[in-house]
Amino acid sequence: MSEHTGTTQPIKPVAKEDNTQPLQPVQEKDDTQPIKPPKKPSRWRSILSGILGLILLIGLGGFAGYSSGIGDRKSAEAAGLTGQLAEQYKFAFVDVQFGRYDAAKQRLEFIILHDPGYPGAQDLLTQVLVLSVVPTFTPAPTLTATPDASGAESAYARAQQLILAQDWPGALGALDTVRKLDPGYKTAQVDGMYYFALRNQGHNLIVNQGNLEGGIYHLTLAERFGPLDNTANALREGARMYITGASFWELDWGQAVNYFAQINSGWPSMFDGTMSGTKRYYIASMRFGDELYERQQYCDAYLQYQNALALGQLDETAGKNANQAYQLCYPATPTLEPATPTGEATLPPEVPTDTPVPTDTPTP
């Protein structure tokens, strides 16, 4: 048939046997509706978003810095606490050696409070509690450092007795015996005893015997077991300064004066078996003054003689040079008379000793 049918009824698609969905007719878009222009983003909303993002970044950065600072502070506090606990343990051990059990107990309780697992603290506290109720043993005054081969425990007890008797060389010998017999016997306690004996032996050699090199050596060995206290450290520095100043003796008096001036201020009684620091400063000042006098530096020379005079009388050479240096550094100034009618100042004439002194004021 060639008849034309109308399009008023939609054409239904033919169903397929594979049970697929029927095809829907494509509807044409109505182009009669007006096209709406796209909305532009608000300018204030963009600015506000940027400000909020910047504030967020600043806040995150500040929080990160704060967290880092807190971590650094906690690390520093932990390191400081570790050093403090080590120092308290060392002092507690010294207190035990001298029978100060109450002080040792307080130190050990402080250590355990901050670090319950601190090595040796609990054992030492138990020992302190036992010793505090045991009568104190008084050591015999005649003790020697005879090696005791009966065992590390016997040598350890002997070292304690020698420390109480302040026999530092004997105590060091007993501690060496302990380490030879049993290197692992009471390691922490033996280290503390080594520190105490070496520190006091170094102090004794410098102050009482004038053995500066030996004292420096023992104090340096003690530093291997723990930091030196301020007194011992300053004493070691003074001994080193004394040795350095003595190396310039009779070679460079200026350097010798420089070093022994500091020794005279801090450790005037320190000596090396020959002279004290004060005497060396006294002699070096005179000899350095003689050198400056020969160089015609009279004022500097007189200053050195004054430093020596504060400590003692000058010898013959220094005394003579000091008088000359004073006259050349501080020459007498002549007294001028009033100006003459011509305007020139004249020196007063020498007045004979037998000339009578006028009693009335002359009239001009």
Contacts in CASP RR format, 6 or more apart in sequence:
PFRMAT RR
TARGET T0000
AUTHOR 0000-0000-0000
METHOD contacts of the structure
MODEL  1
MSEHTGTTQPIKPVAKEDNTQPLQPVQEKDDTQPIKPPKKPSRWRSILSG
ILGLILLIGLGGFAGYSSGIGDRKSAEAAGLTGQLAEQYKFAFVDVQFGR
YDAAKQRLEFIILHDPGYPGAQDLLTQVLVLSVVPTFTPAPTLTATPDAS
GAESAYARAQQLILAQDWPGALGALDTVRKLDPGYKTAQVDGMYYFALRN
QGHNLIVNQGNLEGGIYHLTLAERFGPLDNTANALREGARMYITGASFWE
LDWGQAVNYFAQINSGWPSMFDGTMSGTKRYYIASMRFGDELYERQQYCD
AYLQYQNALALGQLDETAGKNANQAYQLCYPATPTLEPATPTGEATLPPE
VPTDTPVPTDTPTP
10 25 0 8 1.000
11 25 0 8 1.000
12 22 0 8 1.000
13 22 0 8 1.000
13 23 0 8 1.000
13 25 0 8 1.000
15 22 0 8 1.000
81 114 0 8 1.000
81 115 0 8 1.000
85 111 0 8 1.000
85 114 0 8 1.000
85 115 0 8 1.000
85 118 0 8 1.000
86 226 0 8 1.000
87 227 0 8 1.000
88 107 0 8 1.000
88 108 0 8 1.000
88 110 0 8 1.000
88 111 0 8 1.000
89 107 0 8 1.000
89 108 0 8 1.000
89 111 0 8 1.000
89 118 0 8 1.000
89 120 0 8 1.000
89 121 0 8 1.000
89 124 0 8 1.000
89 188 0 8 1.000
90 192 0 8 1.000
90 195 0 8 1.000
90 226 0 8 1.000
91 107 0 8 1.000
92 103 0 8 1.000
92 104 0 8 1.000
92 107 0 8 1.000
92 108 0 8 1.000
92 111 0 8 1.000
92 124 0 8 1.000
92 128 0 8 1.000
93 104 0 8 1.000
93 124 0 8 1.000
93 188 0 8 1.000
93 189 0 8 1.000
93 192 0 8 1.000
93 193 0 8 1.000
93 196 0 8 1.000
94 192 0 8 1.000
94 196 0 8 1.000
95 101 0 8 1.000
95 103 0 8 1.000
95 104 0 8 1.000
95 107 0 8 1.000
96 104 0 8 1.000
96 124 0 8 1.000
96 127 0 8 1.000
96 128 0 8 1.000
96 131 0 8 1.000
97 160 0 8 1.000
97 163 0 8 1.000
97 164 0 8 1.000
97 193 0 8 1.000
97 196 0 8 1.000
98 164 0 8 1.000
99 131 0 8 1.000
99 136 0 8 1.000
101 128 0 8 1.000
101 131 0 8 1.000
101 132 0 8 1.000
102 132 0 8 1.000
104 124 0 8 1.000
104 128 0 8 1.000
105 125 0 8 1.000
105 128 0 8 1.000
105 129 0 8 1.000
105 132 0 8 1.000
108 121 0 8 1.000
108 124 0 8 1.000
108 125 0 8 1.000
108 128 0 8 1.000
109 125 0 8 1.000
111 118 0 8 1.000
111 121 0 8 1.000
112 118 0 8 1.000
112 121 0 8 1.000
112 122 0 8 1.000
112 125 0 8 1.000
115 121 0 8 1.000
116 122 0 8 1.000
119 188 0 8 1.000
120 188 0 8 1.000
124 188 0 8 1.000
124 189 0 8 1.000
137 161 0 8 1.000
139 161 0 8 1.000
139 164 0 8 1.000
139 165 0 8 1.000
141 165 0 8 1.000
143 161 0 8 1.000
143 162 0 8 1.000
143 165 0 8 1.000
143 167 0 8 1.000
143 170 0 8 1.000
144 170 0 8 1.000
145 162 0 8 1.000
145 167 0 8 1.000
145 169 0 8 1.000
145 170 0 8 1.000
145 171 0 8 1.000
145 173 0 8 1.000
145 174 0 8 1.000
147 155 0 8 1.000
147 173 0 8 1.000
147 177 0 8 1.000
148 154 0 8 1.000
148 155 0 8 1.000
148 158 0 8 1.000
148 174 0 8 1.000
148 177 0 8 1.000
149 177 0 8 1.000
149 181 0 8 1.000
151 181 0 8 1.000
151 182 0 8 1.000
152 177 0 8 1.000
152 178 0 8 1.000
152 181 0 8 1.000
152 182 0 8 1.000
152 185 0 8 1.000
153 185 0 8 1.000
155 174 0 8 1.000
155 175 0 8 1.000
155 177 0 8 1.000
155 178 0 8 1.000
155 181 0 8 1.000
156 174 0 8 1.000
156 178 0 8 1.000
156 185 0 8 1.000
156 186 0 8 1.000
156 189 0 8 1.000
156 190 0 8 1.000
158 174 0 8 1.000
159 171 0 8 1.000
159 173 0 8 1.000
159 174 0 8 1.000
159 175 0 8 1.000
159 178 0 8 1.000
159 190 0 8 1.000
159 193 0 8 1.000
160 193 0 8 1.000
162 170 0 8 1.000
162 171 0 8 1.000
162 174 0 8 1.000
163 171 0 8 1.000
163 193 0 8 1.000
163 196 0 8 1.000
163 197 0 8 1.000
166 200 0 8 1.000
168 197 0 8 1.000
168 198 0 8 1.000
168 200 0 8 1.000
168 201 0 8 1.000
168 204 0 8 1.000
169 201 0 8 1.000
171 193 0 8 1.000
171 197 0 8 1.000
172 194 0 8 1.000
172 197 0 8 1.000
172 198 0 8 1.000
172 201 0 8 1.000
175 190 0 8 1.000
175 193 0 8 1.000
175 194 0 8 1.000
175 197 0 8 1.000
178 185 0 8 1.000
178 186 0 8 1.000
178 190 0 8 1.000
179 190 0 8 1.000
191 225 0 8 1.000
192 225 0 8 1.000
194 222 0 8 1.000
194 225 0 8 1.000
195 222 0 8 1.000
195 225 0 8 1.000
195 226 0 8 1.000
198 218 0 8 1.000
198 219 0 8 1.000
198 221 0 8 1.000
198 222 0 8 1.000
198 225 0 8 1.000
199 218 0 8 1.000
199 219 0 8 1.000
199 222 0 8 1.000
199 228 0 8 1.000
199 229 0 8 1.000
199 232 0 8 1.000
201 215 0 8 1.000
201 218 0 8 1.000
202 214 0 8 1.000
202 215 0 8 1.000
202 216 0 8 1.000
202 217 0 8 1.000
202 218 0 8 1.000
202 219 0 8 1.000
202 222 0 8 1.000
202 232 0 8 1.000
203 215 0 8 1.000
203 219 0 8 1.000
203 231 0 8 1.000
203 232 0 8 1.000
203 235 0 8 1.000
205 211 0 8 1.000
205 212 0 8 1.000
205 214 0 8 1.000
205 215 0 8 1.000
205 218 0 8 1.000
206 212 0 8 1.000
206 214 0 8 1.000
206 215 0 8 1.000
206 216 0 8 1.000
206 235 0 8 1.000
206 236 0 8 1.000
206 239 0 8 1.000
206 270 0 8 1.000
207 235 0 8 1.000
207 270 0 8 1.000
210 270 0 8 1.000
210 271 0 8 1.000
210 272 0 8 1.000
210 273 0 8 1.000
212 239 0 8 1.000
212 242 0 8 1.000
212 243 0 8 1.000
212 270 0 8 1.000
212 272 0 8 1.000
213 243 0 8 1.000
215 236 0 8 1.000
215 239 0 8 1.000
216 236 0 8 1.000
216 239 0 8 1.000
216 240 0 8 1.000
219 228 0 8 1.000
219 232 0 8 1.000
219 233 0 8 1.000
219 235 0 8 1.000
219 236 0 8 1.000
220 236 0 8 1.000
222 228 0 8 1.000
222 232 0 8 1.000
228 236 0 8 1.000
235 267 0 8 1.000
238 263 0 8 1.000
238 266 0 8 1.000
238 267 0 8 1.000
238 270 0 8 1.000
239 270 0 8 1.000
241 259 0 8 1.000
241 262 0 8 1.000
241 263 0 8 1.000
242 259 0 8 1.000
242 260 0 8 1.000
242 263 0 8 1.000
242 267 0 8 1.000
242 270 0 8 1.000
242 272 0 8 1.000
242 277 0 8 1.000
243 272 0 8 1.000
244 259 0 8 1.000
245 255 0 8 1.000
245 256 0 8 1.000
245 259 0 8 1.000
245 260 0 8 1.000
245 263 0 8 1.000
246 256 0 8 1.000
246 272 0 8 1.000
246 280 0 8 1.000
248 254 0 8 1.000
248 255 0 8 1.000
248 256 0 8 1.000
248 259 0 8 1.000
249 256 0 8 1.000
249 280 0 8 1.000
249 284 0 8 1.000
250 287 0 8 1.000
253 284 0 8 1.000
253 287 0 8 1.000
253 288 0 8 1.000
253 289 0 8 1.000
253 291 0 8 1.000
254 284 0 8 1.000
254 288 0 8 1.000
254 291 0 8 1.000
256 280 0 8 1.000
256 284 0 8 1.000
256 288 0 8 1.000
257 281 0 8 1.000
257 284 0 8 1.000
257 285 0 8 1.000
257 288 0 8 1.000
257 304 0 8 1.000
257 307 0 8 1.000
260 277 0 8 1.000
260 280 0 8 1.000
260 281 0 8 1.000
260 284 0 8 1.000
261 281 0 8 1.000
261 307 0 8 1.000
263 270 0 8 1.000
263 277 0 8 1.000
263 278 0 8 1.000
263 280 0 8 1.000
263 281 0 8 1.000
264 277 0 8 1.000
264 278 0 8 1.000
264 281 0 8 1.000
267 277 0 8 1.000
268 276 0 8 1.000
268 277 0 8 1.000
268 278 0 8 1.000
269 276 0 8 1.000
269 277 0 8 1.000
269 278 0 8 1.000
270 276 0 8 1.000
270 277 0 8 1.000
271 277 0 8 1.000
275 283 0 8 1.000
278 311 0 8 1.000
279 311 0 8 1.000
281 307 0 8 1.000
281 311 0 8 1.000
282 308 0 8 1.000
282 311 0 8 1.000
282 312 0 8 1.000
283 308 0 8 1.000
285 304 0 8 1.000
285 305 0 8 1.000
285 307 0 8 1.000
285 308 0 8 1.000
285 311 0 8 1.000
286 304 0 8 1.000
286 305 0 8 1.000
286 308 0 8 1.000
286 314 0 8 1.000
286 315 0 8 1.000
286 317 0 8 1.000
286 318 0 8 1.000
288 304 0 8 1.000
289 300 0 8 1.000
289 301 0 8 1.000
289 304 0 8 1.000
289 305 0 8 1.000
289 318 0 8 1.000
289 321 0 8 1.000
290 301 0 8 1.000
290 317 0 8 1.000
290 318 0 8 1.000
290 321 0 8 1.000
291 301 0 8 1.000
292 298 0 8 1.000
292 300 0 8 1.000
292 301 0 8 1.000
292 304 0 8 1.000
293 301 0 8 1.000
293 321 0 8 1.000
293 324 0 8 1.000
293 325 0 8 1.000
298 324 0 8 1.000
298 325 0 8 1.000
298 328 0 8 1.000
298 329 0 8 1.000
299 325 0 8 1.000
299 329 0 8 1.000
301 321 0 8 1.000
301 322 0 8 1.000
301 325 0 8 1.000
302 322 0 8 1.000
302 325 0 8 1.000
302 326 0 8 1.000
302 329 0 8 1.000
305 314 0 8 1.000
305 318 0 8 1.000
305 319 0 8 1.000
305 321 0 8 1.000
305 322 0 8 1.000
305 325 0 8 1.000
308 314 0 8 1.000
308 318 0 8 1.000
309 322 0 8 1.000
314 322 0 8 1.000
334 347 0 8 1.000
335 348 0 8 1.000
336 345 0 8 1.000
336 346 0 8 1.000
336 347 0 8 1.000
337 345 0 8 1.000
337 346 0 8 1.000
337 347 0 8 1.000
337 348 0 8 1.000
338 345 0 8 1.000
339 345 0 8 1.000
340 346 0 8 1.000
END
